[in-house]
Amino acid sequence: MGRRLVLGFVFLWFFIGGIGHFFLTDFFAGIIPPVFPDHRLLVQVSGVFELLGAVGILVARTRSAAGWGLVALTIAVTPANVFMWQHAADFPAIPYWSLTLRLPFQLVLLAGIWWSTRPAGR
């Protein structure tokens, strides 16, 4: 029961987030550190992978691989979360405390992805 709840949370997190990448592209592009090229393309590509991962974890046959993909994606987007936290003044609508909590939440999210998508019996 607990794994299904966490799996549901992970699905919603990435499904809603993936859709958001296409409706809020400019916002997401604005949180990518300047060192990375073509912010809009990166947002769209990561949105596609979020959606693929979200759908992938719902299918038992692809769950583990999709879970590892979401782990990699979560790690890959962490620089954007750190950049946003470091430049909090550029995002006045988002409370600083939530930007701060977002960073350790990445670890919780990673653990939840791993735990809920690992093969049964492990």
Number of C-alpha atoms within 10 A of each C-alpha: 6 8 14 11 11 17 23 15 16 22 21 15 15 21 20 14 18 23 16 16 23 16 11 12 18 13 14 20 19 17 22 23 15 12 7 9 10 11 19 18 12 18 25 19 14 19 23 17 20 26 21 17 26 27 17 22 26 15 11 13 11 14 21 21 17 25 25 18 20 27 19 12 16 19 13 11 16 15 14 18 18 18 15 22 22 13 14 18 12 12 15 9 8 13 11 17 10 11 19 16 11 17 14 10 13 17 13 12 19 19 12 18 26 17 17 22 25 17 13 9 4 5
